[in-house]
Amino acid sequence: MIKTKADLKHYLTEDLKRFSNKPGFKDWILKNEVWYIYKYQRTLRYVEYYKNSGESKLLYLFYFFIYKRLCYKLKIDIKPNNMGPGLRIYHLGSLIRIKTNCIIGKNCSLQPGVVIGNKNLEDDGSFVRVGDNSFFGLGSKVFGEVNLGHNVVVGANSVVVKNVPNNSVVSGIPAKIIKTRVLK
């Protein structure tokens, strides 16, 4: 959770490291998707900071308004205080949705169409826990009370409904372990 200015700076620098180049003036003028993704992630981090620190209600409302507008425009709905540092969203496209009942570690990579959260419209109290260095392929879904380990790759259009151990590659409906990787 981001509670201090130092935490905010750490999260922003870790998120920026995941981009090949920092989006600049040219990206802003041309309205490239990388600029929108960077602006969304940056605004999300400021919303988290002002929500947790309680420093300024007015700044919180300002960033929250921008955040909600970008959520609507970009079809990305990541609730505050879910994602660890180093978030990477590769492309805009179909809806990316991460509900409030998720705890996701650092260096998470998301493709378009990823949905992580419970099965019902109402919050049933079940949590999804995702470890560090996870990758979610195009259109992958995670439903129910599931724990995904560290260094997990979820294949495109997969539906994860069971726990996944560390260093695994899963795919299918429902997702099954295809391979267990040995990391050096």
Backbone bond lengths (Angstrom), bond angles and torsions (degrees), N, CA, C in turn:
res aa  C-N    CA-C-N  psi(-1)  N-CA   C-N-CA  omega(-1)  CA-C   N-CA-C  phi
1 M - - - 1.453 - - 1.524 109.96 -
2 I 1.284 115.09 145.12 1.460 121.55 -179.16 1.528 108.06 -94.68
3 K 1.325 116.03 112.40 1.466 119.92 -179.54 1.517 113.14 -120.73
4 T 1.328 117.62 -22.53 1.463 120.45 -178.16 1.524 109.73 -124.17
5 K 1.329 115.27 167.50 1.477 120.09 177.43 1.524 110.62 -62.18
6 A 1.344 117.27 -35.04 1.466 120.58 179.00 1.537 110.47 -64.69
7 D 1.342 117.09 -40.85 1.468 120.59 176.36 1.522 111.03 -62.32
8 L 1.331 115.38 -43.16 1.462 120.56 179.51 1.525 110.78 -60.21
9 K 1.326 116.44 -45.66 1.459 120.87 179.33 1.527 111.12 -62.68
10 H 1.336 116.36 -41.61 1.468 121.09 178.90 1.531 111.02 -61.31
11 Y 1.322 117.32 -47.94 1.462 121.35 -179.33 1.525 110.91 -62.71
12 L 1.341 116.73 -43.55 1.467 119.90 -179.23 1.521 111.93 -65.18
13 T 1.332 118.06 -40.36 1.469 119.90 179.07 1.530 111.24 -69.58
14 E 1.323 117.35 -37.79 1.474 119.60 177.82 1.525 111.05 -66.54
15 D 1.339 116.96 -38.82 1.471 119.66 176.34 1.524 110.64 -64.66
16 L 1.332 116.87 -41.30 1.465 121.15 -177.93 1.529 111.92 -67.33
17 K 1.340 117.63 -31.87 1.468 120.96 178.64 1.527 111.85 -61.56
18 R 1.323 117.27 -26.60 1.464 120.81 -177.79 1.528 112.70 -77.59
19 F 1.335 117.42 -14.61 1.463 121.18 175.16 1.525 108.48 -85.11
20 S 1.338 117.45 144.78 1.461 119.37 177.31 1.524 109.94 -69.39
21 N 1.311 117.95 -41.31 1.462 123.55 175.47 1.520 108.04 -135.07
22 K 1.319 116.22 145.16 1.463 119.18 175.28 1.528 107.73 -69.26
23 P 1.339 117.35 128.76 1.462 119.19 177.70 1.525 110.25 -59.76
24 G 1.312 115.97 134.16 1.454 120.39 -174.85 1.517 112.81 -120.66
25 F 1.328 113.98 -159.13 1.456 121.99 -176.39 1.524 111.54 -61.55
26 K 1.333 116.89 -40.80 1.467 120.99 179.72 1.529 110.68 -61.35
27 D 1.338 116.29 -42.27 1.468 119.93 179.15 1.525 111.10 -66.15
28 W 1.314 116.87 -35.32 1.459 120.77 178.72 1.529 110.73 -67.94
29 I 1.324 116.60 -44.89 1.462 120.98 -179.53 1.535 110.78 -64.27
30 L 1.325 116.61 -43.78 1.465 121.18 -177.72 1.531 112.81 -81.98
31 K 1.334 117.36 -7.24 1.467 123.00 -178.73 1.529 111.35 56.58
32 N 1.331 115.30 45.59 1.460 120.80 176.94 1.523 110.13 -67.73
33 E 1.343 116.59 151.56 1.451 119.77 -177.97 1.526 112.53 -64.49
34 V 1.318 117.98 -29.45 1.461 120.23 179.18 1.530 110.52 -63.54
35 W 1.326 117.64 -33.34 1.463 120.37 177.73 1.524 110.22 -68.55
36 Y 1.329 117.69 -42.51 1.462 120.78 178.78 1.527 111.57 -64.21
37 I 1.328 116.23 -41.07 1.470 119.82 179.39 1.518 110.07 -64.52
38 Y 1.331 117.45 -44.10 1.466 121.22 178.71 1.530 110.68 -62.12
39 K 1.328 116.58 -43.79 1.469 120.52 179.84 1.522 110.64 -63.69
40 Y 1.321 117.22 -40.23 1.468 120.68 178.54 1.529 110.86 -62.28
41 Q 1.331 116.31 -49.31 1.464 119.87 -178.23 1.526 111.22 -63.04
42 R 1.303 117.07 -41.72 1.463 121.26 179.17 1.534 110.88 -63.73
43 T 1.316 116.87 -43.70 1.461 121.03 178.84 1.523 110.78 -65.56
44 L 1.333 117.63 -39.19 1.464 121.27 176.25 1.521 111.02 -58.60
45 R 1.325 117.27 -43.28 1.469 120.61 -179.97 1.527 111.74 -65.97
46 Y 1.325 117.73 -38.25 1.464 120.23 177.42 1.529 110.89 -68.11
47 V 1.323 118.10 -37.22 1.465 120.55 176.00 1.528 109.83 -61.85
48 E 1.338 116.83 -44.09 1.461 120.58 178.19 1.523 111.07 -60.77
49 Y 1.326 116.76 -43.55 1.464 120.55 -178.26 1.529 111.45 -63.22
50 Y 1.320 116.97 -50.59 1.462 119.42 -176.58 1.521 112.14 -72.16
51 K 1.320 118.03 -25.78 1.462 120.89 175.45 1.528 111.16 -70.58
52 N 1.337 116.44 -42.90 1.468 120.72 -175.94 1.519 113.42 -81.76
53 S 1.321 117.52 -35.24 1.468 119.40 -175.70 1.522 112.32 -81.86
54 G 1.321 117.33 -27.19 1.458 120.30 -177.18 1.518 112.67 66.83
55 E 1.329 116.35 20.81 1.465 121.29 -174.86 1.519 111.94 -66.59
56 S 1.328 117.58 -47.12 1.456 120.38 -177.02 1.526 109.36 -147.88
57 K 1.305 116.15 115.49 1.463 120.40 178.28 1.532 111.16 -66.92
58 L 1.317 116.86 -34.18 1.457 120.92 -179.37 1.532 111.04 -66.70
59 L 1.340 117.21 -44.27 1.470 120.06 177.39 1.528 110.88 -67.13
60 Y 1.329 116.41 -36.12 1.464 119.55 176.29 1.528 110.08 -60.05
61 L 1.318 117.35 -47.03 1.464 120.83 179.56 1.529 111.52 -63.75
62 F 1.325 116.58 -38.82 1.464 121.07 178.22 1.527 110.67 -60.48
63 Y 1.343 117.16 -52.33 1.465 120.38 -179.16 1.530 111.85 -69.13
64 F 1.329 116.62 -33.49 1.463 119.80 178.61 1.530 110.49 -65.30
65 F 1.327 117.22 -38.63 1.462 120.96 177.18 1.531 110.43 -62.66
66 I 1.317 117.00 -46.61 1.471 120.75 178.49 1.532 110.27 -62.76
67 Y 1.330 116.19 -42.68 1.468 122.29 178.99 1.532 111.07 -58.38
68 K 1.332 117.37 -47.32 1.457 120.45 -178.91 1.532 111.58 -66.38
69 R 1.332 117.67 -36.77 1.461 120.67 176.93 1.532 110.72 -64.60
70 L 1.347 116.27 -42.21 1.465 119.52 178.86 1.527 111.14 -68.53
71 C 1.331 117.64 -36.16 1.468 120.55 176.13 1.523 110.15 -57.52
72 Y 1.305 116.00 -46.61 1.460 121.13 -179.05 1.526 111.48 -66.57
73 K 1.315 116.23 -44.16 1.465 121.23 -175.65 1.532 112.61 -70.36
74 L 1.344 116.51 -41.78 1.462 120.88 -174.23 1.524 113.81 -93.98
75 K 1.329 117.97 -8.23 1.471 123.06 -175.73 1.520 111.58 60.75
76 I 1.320 116.07 40.77 1.459 121.97 175.14 1.515 106.53 -121.27
77 D 1.323 117.24 124.80 1.456 121.04 -179.73 1.524 109.12 -129.72
78 I 1.310 115.35 83.90 1.463 121.75 176.36 1.512 106.47 -105.22
79 K 1.307 116.69 117.52 1.463 120.27 -178.59 1.524 109.74 -70.68
80 P 1.342 117.59 146.62 1.471 121.09 179.27 1.527 112.19 -61.02
81 N 1.336 115.88 151.16 1.465 125.83 175.81 1.528 113.95 68.88
82 N 1.315 117.76 25.00 1.463 121.50 176.26 1.517 112.99 -103.04
83 M 1.311 116.96 -37.27 1.460 122.23 -168.49 1.518 111.71 -98.52
84 G 1.316 115.75 138.18 1.452 121.07 173.28 1.526 110.31 -78.07
85 P 1.334 117.13 178.34 1.468 119.81 179.74 1.525 111.13 -67.82
86 G 1.325 116.08 153.58 1.455 121.04 177.33 1.514 113.56 88.55
87 L 1.321 118.37 26.32 1.455 121.90 177.47 1.531 109.78 -64.40
88 R 1.342 116.31 139.21 1.466 120.79 177.00 1.515 108.73 -137.13
89 I 1.325 115.70 117.96 1.456 122.95 173.59 1.527 105.87 -106.97
90 Y 1.316 117.12 120.14 1.459 120.16 -172.03 1.522 113.75 -79.60
91 H 1.330 118.05 -45.03 1.463 120.06 -175.60 1.517 109.71 -144.59
92 L 1.321 114.06 160.96 1.452 120.67 170.68 1.519 107.03 -93.79
93 G 1.290 116.35 153.34 1.460 120.05 -179.49 1.501 108.25 173.09
94 S 1.322 116.76 -122.42 1.455 119.20 178.46 1.527 109.80 -74.36
95 L 1.300 115.52 168.68 1.456 124.21 -171.50 1.532 112.97 -55.55
96 I 1.324 116.49 133.16 1.461 122.92 168.20 1.522 105.50 -109.71
97 R 1.339 117.37 120.80 1.461 120.41 -175.55 1.515 109.70 -133.50
98 I 1.329 115.77 124.35 1.458 121.78 174.64 1.514 106.89 -127.79
99 K 1.326 116.60 114.91 1.455 121.77 -174.21 1.530 111.32 -76.76
100 T 1.311 115.82 174.72 1.466 121.36 -174.82 1.517 113.23 -71.02
101 N 1.311 118.73 -19.96 1.459 121.32 -175.76 1.530 112.61 -91.98
102 C 1.327 116.80 40.82 1.461 122.07 -178.72 1.528 110.05 -126.83
103 I 1.306 115.51 143.33 1.460 122.24 172.67 1.523 105.89 -125.83
104 I 1.332 115.97 113.69 1.462 120.75 -174.08 1.522 108.90 -120.92
105 G 1.322 117.11 131.53 1.461 123.23 -176.53 1.515 113.21 -73.85
106 K 1.325 114.06 -170.41 1.466 119.84 -176.19 1.525 111.54 -76.16
107 N 1.339 114.59 159.71 1.472 123.88 176.53 1.527 113.41 56.45
108 C 1.311 116.15 50.26 1.462 121.58 176.10 1.525 108.86 -89.83
109 S 1.333 116.42 134.97 1.462 122.17 178.88 1.520 109.01 -115.62
110 L 1.341 115.83 132.61 1.462 121.27 -176.66 1.524 110.96 -125.34
111 Q 1.309 116.33 134.06 1.460 123.75 170.76 1.530 108.08 -98.47
112 P 1.338 119.38 167.38 1.466 120.61 178.42 1.526 112.09 -61.47
113 G 1.328 116.06 148.02 1.457 122.08 175.53 1.508 115.16 87.61
114 V 1.322 119.09 6.99 1.460 122.09 -178.63 1.523 109.30 -78.29
115 V 1.327 116.25 130.50 1.460 122.34 175.45 1.520 107.44 -127.06
116 I 1.330 116.28 123.82 1.461 121.43 178.46 1.516 107.59 -127.83
117 G 1.322 117.05 123.41 1.462 120.24 178.97 1.506 111.43 159.35
118 N 1.338 115.78 -167.13 1.463 119.70 -175.65 1.520 111.98 -79.04
119 K 1.336 115.52 171.90 1.456 121.16 -174.92 1.525 112.78 -83.21
120 N 1.305 117.62 -21.09 1.459 121.09 -171.33 1.515 111.53 -106.22
121 L 1.317 115.76 164.95 1.455 120.31 175.07 1.526 110.52 -68.70
122 E 1.326 115.89 -37.62 1.457 119.55 177.78 1.527 109.09 -83.31
123 D 1.323 115.07 153.77 1.458 120.08 177.19 1.518 108.42 -77.72
124 D 1.335 116.96 115.34 1.460 120.14 -178.12 1.524 112.32 -93.35
125 G 1.319 117.97 6.62 1.459 121.71 176.48 1.513 114.46 85.00
126 S 1.329 118.82 -1.28 1.458 120.24 -179.94 1.524 109.92 -82.47
127 F 1.330 115.82 140.95 1.463 121.33 -178.00 1.518 111.00 -109.80
128 V 1.315 114.61 145.06 1.455 121.89 171.39 1.521 106.36 -106.96
129 R 1.323 116.87 125.55 1.461 121.49 178.36 1.521 108.35 -116.88
130 V 1.327 114.63 126.71 1.464 120.89 -178.74 1.521 107.39 -122.32
131 G 1.322 117.67 132.11 1.457 122.24 -179.59 1.521 112.95 -76.26
132 D 1.313 115.14 -170.81 1.459 122.36 -178.65 1.528 111.11 -76.04
133 N 1.346 114.97 157.16 1.463 123.79 173.76 1.528 113.11 56.51
134 S 1.316 117.03 46.14 1.459 121.01 179.87 1.526 110.23 -96.31
135 F 1.323 115.78 153.02 1.462 122.25 179.34 1.523 107.86 -132.98
136 F 1.338 116.01 128.26 1.451 121.64 178.91 1.518 108.50 -114.71
137 G 1.335 116.02 120.92 1.453 121.61 -178.25 1.515 112.64 -75.42
138 L 1.298 115.38 175.60 1.457 124.38 -177.23 1.528 111.04 -56.11
139 G 1.331 116.43 121.65 1.454 121.68 175.06 1.514 116.24 72.81
140 S 1.322 118.80 16.94 1.465 119.88 -179.19 1.527 110.50 -78.14
141 K 1.322 115.63 151.58 1.462 122.52 -176.95 1.522 109.27 -131.74
142 V 1.341 115.86 145.83 1.458 122.15 174.99 1.521 106.50 -130.99
143 F 1.348 116.93 117.72 1.460 121.73 -176.23 1.514 110.93 -125.95
144 G 1.329 115.61 150.04 1.451 122.15 176.07 1.512 111.78 85.55
145 E 1.321 115.70 -171.91 1.461 121.57 178.94 1.527 107.76 -86.06
146 V 1.333 115.55 99.72 1.457 122.26 -171.89 1.518 109.59 -129.51
147 N 1.330 116.52 141.98 1.459 122.83 172.42 1.525 108.23 -115.71
148 L 1.325 116.04 121.09 1.454 121.74 175.22 1.518 107.48 -106.36
149 G 1.306 117.64 133.07 1.461 121.76 -177.63 1.519 112.80 -75.05
150 H 1.327 114.87 -171.03 1.458 121.55 177.46 1.529 109.79 -77.75
151 N 1.339 116.11 151.79 1.470 123.54 176.34 1.531 112.66 57.34
152 V 1.313 116.79 43.50 1.458 122.07 -179.66 1.531 109.26 -98.15
153 V 1.321 115.99 136.89 1.462 122.56 174.89 1.528 106.89 -114.33
154 V 1.334 116.43 123.60 1.459 122.22 177.75 1.523 106.81 -106.25
155 G 1.323 117.06 120.59 1.460 122.38 -175.56 1.515 113.27 -69.21
156 A 1.318 115.09 167.54 1.463 121.91 -178.86 1.521 110.82 -62.01
157 N 1.334 116.02 140.27 1.464 124.79 177.57 1.518 113.86 56.64
158 S 1.318 117.58 27.33 1.461 121.67 177.78 1.516 109.97 -89.00
159 V 1.335 115.89 152.51 1.455 121.85 175.73 1.523 107.26 -122.88
160 V 1.327 116.24 111.15 1.463 121.95 -177.92 1.524 108.15 -94.97
161 V 1.337 116.77 122.89 1.465 121.66 178.79 1.523 112.11 -128.16
162 K 1.342 117.28 -1.10 1.466 121.96 179.39 1.521 109.67 -128.90
163 N 1.316 116.19 162.83 1.460 121.40 178.96 1.526 110.68 -62.37
164 V 1.350 114.54 147.41 1.460 121.21 -179.79 1.528 107.67 -126.08
165 P 1.345 118.81 128.69 1.466 120.65 -179.70 1.534 112.36 -74.92
166 N 1.320 115.83 171.26 1.469 122.19 178.88 1.524 111.20 -59.16
167 N 1.343 116.04 153.15 1.468 124.84 172.23 1.525 113.52 56.46
168 S 1.328 116.85 39.84 1.463 120.75 -177.79 1.517 111.37 -114.12
169 V 1.328 114.45 153.69 1.452 122.44 170.62 1.520 105.94 -115.35
170 V 1.342 117.00 122.98 1.454 120.65 -178.39 1.519 109.63 -121.55
171 S 1.333 114.97 150.63 1.453 120.12 178.58 1.514 108.80 -160.39
172 G 1.322 116.35 158.89 1.453 122.34 175.57 1.508 112.62 109.28
173 I 1.360 113.60 176.75 1.456 120.84 178.10 1.510 107.02 -127.75
174 P 1.287 122.41 107.57 1.463 128.29 -10.79 1.529 109.97 -70.55
175 A 1.297 115.68 155.98 1.469 121.55 -173.86 1.527 111.37 -65.01
176 K 1.324 114.23 135.00 1.466 121.97 175.64 1.513 108.08 -124.04
177 I 1.316 116.19 153.93 1.464 121.18 179.37 1.523 108.45 -71.36
178 I 1.321 115.36 121.33 1.460 121.43 177.89 1.515 110.30 -91.49
179 K 1.315 114.89 -38.92 1.455 119.58 -172.75 1.529 108.39 -154.20
180 T 1.300 115.34 145.01 1.456 121.22 171.02 1.518 106.28 -112.24
181 R 1.314 115.45 120.77 1.463 121.26 -175.55 1.520 110.67 -88.24
182 V 1.323 114.83 148.40 1.460 121.59 173.40 1.525 106.63 -105.73
183 L 1.318 116.79 113.78 1.458 121.08 -178.60 1.510 110.06 -97.08
184 K 1.331 115.44 143.28 1.464 120.95 179.87 1.482 110.86 -94.58
